[in-house]
Amino acid sequence: MPPREGLDEYADFPVLRHGVRAFGGAWGEEALQEVGRLVGSAAAGSSGHGCRG
């Protein structure tokens, strides 16, 4: 499986964004965008944590 780097794990998943908004979470979108960029970064991918299938 190729490394998942250079992604925005929040912005790249419109269904996730829709669900957040539909259930009143729009107030936290700025933080979710930051986290989405962090978990989709090379730094997160090289941490050795998480699920690797």
HELIX and SHEET records of a PDB file:
HELIX    1   1 PRO A   14  ALA A   22  1                                   9    
HELIX    2   2 ALA A   26  GLY A   28  5                                   3    
HELIX    3   3 GLU A   29  VAL A   39  1                                  11    
HELIX    4   4 ALA A   42  GLY A   45  1                                   4    
END                                                                             
